[in-house]
Amino acid sequence: MTSVAEGIATQAARRAVAIGDQDVHVTLDFVRNVARKLGTLPGELVIVLVSPGFLTLSPEAMVEKSQVLVAAAESDVTISTLDARGLYTTSLDASERGANTALDLQNPGIAQNHSNTMELGEDILSELADGTGGTCFHNENDLEGGFQKLAAAPEYVYMIKLSLEKVKQDGSYHRLNIKLDKDGLKLQARRGYSAPNKGK
């Protein structure tokens, strides 16, 4: 019976991961296409993405995320994001602990996993905003005020180009570390990029 239960749980987990990956693919592909089409229009171009967040941990998701940022840069589009969860906590509440609170407290991995998931789900929202000069409105319940803040385009945007001449074109993800040599300024920049993959 134990092996049967493990098999059922494994299959359910794989289905959940597959559904999540498909959702990420559809969402990022849609945002990328919108950014490309907006590039043909005049004026200041801003996309406001409203989402409870999602995980972009797979290699495919990292590539698609990079492609969204490239499309936004090429079209001169700013992406601002609003976390639809509003104010939230990274701790388990009573409804999420279930009936056996003592068991949950004895397993710190459950609480840690919940905390990591909540924070990682927000990462994509802040990364899209940072990488395009937008604003990420999160962990606040004043959603109306959030929309008002997100509608404005940034005052200044600078485009920095990076040579890929010595980068292996294997599709791998590379983190970027950009710093300013002047105090008192706030820097927003993309956190990394996926190298082109000549094998695909």
C-alpha positions as CSV (number, residue, x, y, z in Angstrom):
1,M,0.0,0.0,0.0
2,T,2.9,2.4,0.8
3,S,4.4,1.9,-2.7
4,V,1.0,2.5,-4.3
5,A,0.5,5.7,-2.3
6,E,4.0,6.9,-3.2
7,G,3.3,6.2,-6.9
8,I,0.0,8.2,-6.8
9,A,1.7,11.1,-5.0
10,T,4.6,11.1,-7.5
11,Q,2.2,11.2,-10.5
12,A,0.2,14.0,-8.9
13,A,3.3,16.0,-8.2
14,R,4.5,15.5,-11.8
15,R,1.2,16.7,-13.2
16,A,1.3,19.7,-11.0
17,V,4.8,20.6,-12.1
18,A,3.8,20.1,-15.8
19,I,0.7,22.3,-15.4
20,G,2.8,25.0,-13.7
21,D,5.5,24.9,-16.4
22,Q,2.8,25.3,-19.1
23,D,1.3,28.2,-17.2
24,V,4.7,29.9,-17.0
25,H,5.3,29.3,-20.7
26,V,1.9,30.7,-21.8
27,T,2.2,33.8,-19.6
28,L,5.8,34.7,-20.6
29,D,5.0,34.1,-24.3
30,F,2.0,36.3,-24.1
31,V,3.9,39.2,-22.4
32,R,6.7,38.9,-24.9
33,N,4.3,39.1,-27.9
34,V,2.5,42.1,-26.3
35,A,5.9,43.8,-25.9
36,R,6.8,43.2,-29.5
37,K,3.5,44.5,-30.9
38,L,3.6,47.6,-28.7
39,G,6.9,48.4,-30.2
40,T,5.1,49.5,-33.4
41,L,3.1,52.2,-31.5
42,P,4.2,55.8,-30.7
43,G,4.5,57.3,-27.3
44,E,5.5,55.9,-23.9
45,L,4.7,52.2,-23.7
46,V,3.9,50.5,-20.4
47,I,2.7,47.0,-19.7
48,V,1.1,46.5,-16.3
49,L,1.2,42.8,-15.4
50,V,-1.1,41.7,-12.6
51,S,-0.3,38.3,-11.1
52,P,0.0,36.4,-7.9
53,G,3.5,35.4,-9.1
54,F,4.8,32.2,-10.4
55,L,8.0,30.1,-10.4
56,T,10.6,30.4,-13.2
57,L,13.2,27.9,-12.1
58,S,13.4,25.6,-15.1
59,P,16.0,26.2,-17.8
60,E,13.2,26.8,-20.3
61,A,11.6,29.4,-18.1
62,M,14.9,31.2,-17.6
63,V,15.3,31.4,-21.4
64,E,11.7,32.7,-21.9
65,K,12.2,35.3,-19.1
66,S,15.3,36.5,-20.8
67,Q,13.4,36.7,-24.2
68,V,10.7,38.9,-22.6
69,L,13.3,41.3,-21.3
70,V,15.0,41.4,-24.8
71,A,11.7,42.1,-26.5
72,A,10.8,44.8,-24.1
73,A,14.2,46.5,-24.6
74,E,14.0,46.3,-28.4
75,S,10.5,47.8,-28.3
76,D,11.3,50.4,-25.7
77,V,8.5,49.0,-23.4
78,T,8.4,49.3,-19.6
79,I,6.9,46.4,-17.7
80,S,5.5,47.3,-14.3
81,T,4.0,44.6,-12.1
82,L,1.5,44.3,-9.3
83,D,1.4,41.3,-6.9
84,A,-2.3,40.4,-6.8
85,R,-1.8,38.6,-3.4
86,G,-1.7,42.0,-1.7
87,L,-0.3,41.9,1.8
88,Y,0.9,38.4,2.6
89,T,3.1,36.5,5.1
90,T,5.7,34.0,4.4
91,S,4.7,32.0,7.6
92,L,2.1,29.3,7.6
93,D,-1.3,30.4,8.8
94,A,-3.9,28.3,10.7
95,S,-5.7,27.2,7.5
96,E,-2.4,26.1,5.9
97,R,-1.1,24.2,8.9
98,G,-4.0,21.7,8.7
99,A,-5.5,19.7,11.5
100,N,-2.2,18.5,13.0
101,T,-0.4,21.7,14.0
102,A,2.0,19.8,16.2
103,L,3.1,17.7,13.3
104,D,3.8,20.8,11.1
105,L,5.8,22.4,13.9
106,Q,8.0,19.2,14.2
107,N,8.7,19.5,10.4
108,P,10.4,22.8,9.8
109,G,10.9,21.9,6.2
110,I,7.2,22.5,5.5
111,A,7.3,26.0,6.8
112,Q,10.6,26.7,5.1
113,N,9.3,25.4,1.8
114,H,6.2,27.6,2.1
115,S,8.3,30.7,2.8
116,N,10.6,30.0,-0.1
117,T,7.7,29.5,-2.5
118,M,6.1,32.8,-1.5
119,E,9.3,34.7,-2.0
120,L,10.3,33.0,-5.3
121,G,6.8,33.5,-6.7
122,E,7.4,37.2,-6.4
123,D,10.9,37.2,-7.9
124,I,9.7,37.1,-11.5
125,L,7.5,40.2,-10.9
126,S,10.3,42.2,-9.5
127,E,12.8,41.0,-12.1
128,L,10.5,42.0,-15.1
129,A,10.1,45.4,-13.5
130,D,13.8,45.9,-12.6
131,G,14.9,44.7,-16.0
132,T,12.7,47.2,-17.9
133,G,12.8,50.2,-15.7
134,G,9.3,49.6,-14.3
135,T,7.9,49.4,-10.7
136,C,6.9,46.3,-8.8
137,F,4.0,47.0,-6.4
138,H,3.9,44.1,-3.9
139,N,3.1,43.2,-0.3
140,E,0.5,46.0,0.0
141,N,-3.3,45.9,0.0
142,D,-3.9,49.3,-1.6
143,L,-4.2,47.9,-5.1
144,E,-6.0,51.0,-6.4
145,G,-3.0,53.1,-5.3
146,G,-0.7,50.5,-6.8
147,F,-2.4,50.9,-10.3
148,Q,-1.9,54.6,-10.1
149,K,1.8,54.3,-9.4
150,L,2.3,51.7,-12.1
151,A,0.7,53.7,-14.9
152,A,3.6,56.1,-15.2
153,A,6.7,55.5,-17.3
154,P,10.1,55.9,-15.8
155,E,11.7,59.3,-16.0
156,Y,15.1,58.0,-17.3
157,V,16.1,54.7,-19.0
158,Y,19.6,53.8,-20.1
159,M,20.3,51.0,-22.5
160,I,23.6,49.1,-21.8
161,K,24.7,46.6,-24.3
162,L,26.9,43.6,-23.5
163,S,29.1,41.8,-26.0
164,L,28.6,38.0,-26.2
165,E,31.7,37.4,-28.3
166,K,33.4,35.3,-25.6
167,V,30.2,33.7,-24.2
168,K,29.6,30.1,-25.0
169,Q,26.4,29.9,-27.0
170,D,25.0,26.9,-25.2
171,G,21.7,28.4,-23.8
172,S,23.1,28.7,-20.3
173,Y,21.9,31.4,-17.9
174,H,24.4,34.1,-16.8
175,R,23.9,36.4,-13.8
176,L,24.7,40.1,-14.2
177,N,26.1,42.3,-11.4
178,I,25.7,46.0,-12.4
179,K,27.0,48.7,-10.0
180,L,27.0,52.5,-9.9
181,D,30.1,54.5,-8.9
182,K,27.9,57.3,-7.5
183,D,26.0,57.4,-4.2
184,G,22.4,58.5,-3.8
185,L,21.1,56.8,-6.9
186,K,18.8,53.8,-7.2
187,L,19.7,51.3,-9.9
188,Q,17.2,48.9,-11.6
189,A,18.6,46.4,-14.0
190,R,18.0,42.9,-15.3
191,R,19.6,40.2,-13.1
192,G,20.9,38.0,-15.9
193,Y,20.4,36.7,-19.4
194,S,20.3,33.4,-21.3
195,A,23.0,33.0,-23.9
196,P,21.9,32.1,-27.4
197,N,21.8,28.3,-28.1
198,K,23.3,27.4,-31.5
199,G,22.3,23.8,-30.9
200,K,18.6,24.6,-31.2
